[in-house]
Amino acid sequence: MSRTKGLVEIDHFGLDYISDGQATEAVDDVSISVRPGEFVSIVGPSGCGKSTLLNAVAGFRAPTRGRVRVDGEEVRGPGADRGMVFQQYSLFPWKTVRQNVEFGLKMKGIGVDERERMARTLLALAGLIGFEDQYPDRLSGGMKQRVGIVRALATGPKVLLLDEPFGALDAQTRVIMQQILTNIWQRLRLSVLFVTHDIDEAIFLSDRVYVMTARPGRLKAEFAVTLPRPRDPDGMQEPGFLALRRELAGLIREESLRAMGGELAGGLDGLDVMLGDGSLADVL
């Protein structure tokens, strides 16, 4: 099923944080896109601005420079055309699984019977039939995140935004969740922008992967993932997968070392100042 909606355009995006009157450049001149129905991931060292970009597409943050558009319309705030899933489980603990999934539909004024039908269809797609009446505290971490993804999909967004959604899961559950997400995406074919620290995860899930530099985050590289679909975890040992992993890992390692080098240099400068007045030297 081809999609004509869900084009995401991040155009020369820059964002500065202001603290104590001082501006800190978090992201600088980043231009990326997600074509309708495409699965795109962003990877990079910690603090490079991956989540900042995602939050800008969601409408939670406004750019200092540049613009963000969805289907040609500039993003000026959150909207039902974009669904967001966070690393932290964001379910309502006092609502059942079905009630959590139906919440957005209820807010849109959809009737009870239609809400139940839509919720049941999506829960079946995520393998959650039989858990509709359970409360979140009775679910495993993987199940909670599946409910979170289904809830984000229930209102029919054109774009799904995922910020490290499997980061808190154990390795085995994470692989299962990647397969479930792939199956859901292949059925619905909506546009996905996915942030992760996991290189294998980015390659396994994506059509394209963007690599960002250390802060201020800039675009370092873009890779097309041409591995055939459907993908299987066993394919992670194939030569094409391993070659792409090595290349991505090398770029990210380079940027992580650059970031750590800057922090280390700053720490040594501070140490020199302390040693200069003898206060620490006396102790050492």
Secondary structure in CASP SS format (residue, H / E / C, confidence):
PFRMAT SS
TARGET T0000
AUTHOR 0000-0000-0000
METHOD secondary structure of the structure
MODEL  1
M C 1.00
S C 1.00
R C 1.00
T C 1.00
K C 1.00
G C 1.00
L C 1.00
V E 1.00
E E 1.00
I E 1.00
D E 1.00
H E 1.00
F E 1.00
G E 1.00
L E 1.00
D E 1.00
Y E 1.00
I E 1.00
S E 1.00
D C 1.00
G C 1.00
Q E 1.00
A E 1.00
T E 1.00
E E 1.00
A E 1.00
V E 1.00
D E 1.00
D E 1.00
V E 1.00
S E 1.00
I E 1.00
S E 1.00
V E 1.00
R C 1.00
P C 1.00
G C 1.00
E C 1.00
F E 1.00
V E 1.00
S E 1.00
I E 1.00
V E 1.00
G C 1.00
P C 1.00
S C 1.00
G C 1.00
C C 1.00
G C 1.00
K H 1.00
S H 1.00
T H 1.00
L H 1.00
L H 1.00
N H 1.00
A H 1.00
V H 1.00
A H 1.00
G C 1.00
F C 1.00
R C 1.00
A C 1.00
P C 1.00
T C 1.00
R E 1.00
G E 1.00
R E 1.00
V E 1.00
R E 1.00
V E 1.00
D C 1.00
G C 1.00
E E 1.00
E E 1.00
V C 1.00
R C 1.00
G C 1.00
P C 1.00
G C 1.00
A C 1.00
D C 1.00
R E 1.00
G E 1.00
M E 1.00
V E 1.00
F C 1.00
Q C 1.00
Q C 1.00
Y C 1.00
S C 1.00
L C 1.00
F C 1.00
P C 1.00
W C 1.00
K C 1.00
T C 1.00
V H 1.00
R H 1.00
Q H 1.00
N H 1.00
V H 1.00
E H 1.00
F H 1.00
G H 1.00
L H 1.00
K H 1.00
M H 1.00
K C 1.00
G C 1.00
I C 1.00
G C 1.00
V H 1.00
D H 1.00
E H 1.00
R H 1.00
E H 1.00
R H 1.00
M H 1.00
A H 1.00
R H 1.00
T H 1.00
L H 1.00
L H 1.00
A H 1.00
L H 1.00
A C 1.00
G C 1.00
L C 1.00
I C 1.00
G C 1.00
F C 1.00
E C 1.00
D C 1.00
Q C 1.00
Y C 1.00
P H 1.00
D H 1.00
R H 1.00
L C 1.00
S C 1.00
G H 1.00
G H 1.00
M H 1.00
K H 1.00
Q H 1.00
R H 1.00
V H 1.00
G H 1.00
I H 1.00
V H 1.00
R H 1.00
A H 1.00
L H 1.00
A H 1.00
T C 1.00
G C 1.00
P C 1.00
K C 1.00
V E 1.00
L E 1.00
L E 1.00
L E 1.00
D E 1.00
E C 1.00
P C 1.00
F C 1.00
G C 1.00
A C 1.00
L C 1.00
D C 1.00
A H 1.00
Q H 1.00
T H 1.00
R H 1.00
V H 1.00
I H 1.00
M H 1.00
Q H 1.00
Q H 1.00
I H 1.00
L H 1.00
T H 1.00
N H 1.00
I H 1.00
W H 1.00
Q H 1.00
R H 1.00
L H 1.00
R C 1.00
L C 1.00
S E 1.00
V E 1.00
L E 1.00
F E 1.00
V E 1.00
T C 1.00
H C 1.00
D C 1.00
I H 1.00
D H 1.00
E H 1.00
A H 1.00
I H 1.00
F H 1.00
L H 1.00
S C 1.00
D C 1.00
R E 1.00
V E 1.00
Y E 1.00
V E 1.00
M E 1.00
T C 1.00
A C 1.00
R C 1.00
P C 1.00
G E 1.00
R C 1.00
L E 1.00
K E 1.00
A E 1.00
E E 1.00
F E 1.00
A E 1.00
V C 1.00
T C 1.00
L C 1.00
P C 1.00
R C 1.00
P C 1.00
R C 1.00
D C 1.00
P H 1.00
D H 1.00
G H 1.00
M H 1.00
Q H 1.00
E C 1.00
P H 1.00
G H 1.00
F H 1.00
L H 1.00
A H 1.00
L H 1.00
R H 1.00
R H 1.00
E H 1.00
L H 1.00
A H 1.00
G H 1.00
L H 1.00
I H 1.00
R H 1.00
E H 1.00
E H 1.00
S H 1.00
L H 1.00
R H 1.00
A H 1.00
M H 1.00
G H 1.00
G H 1.00
E H 1.00
L H 1.00
A H 1.00
G H 1.00
G H 1.00
L H 1.00
D H 1.00
G H 1.00
L H 1.00
D H 1.00
V H 1.00
M H 1.00
L H 1.00
G H 1.00
D C 1.00
G C 1.00
S H 1.00
L H 1.00
A H 1.00
D H 1.00
V H 1.00
L C 1.00
END
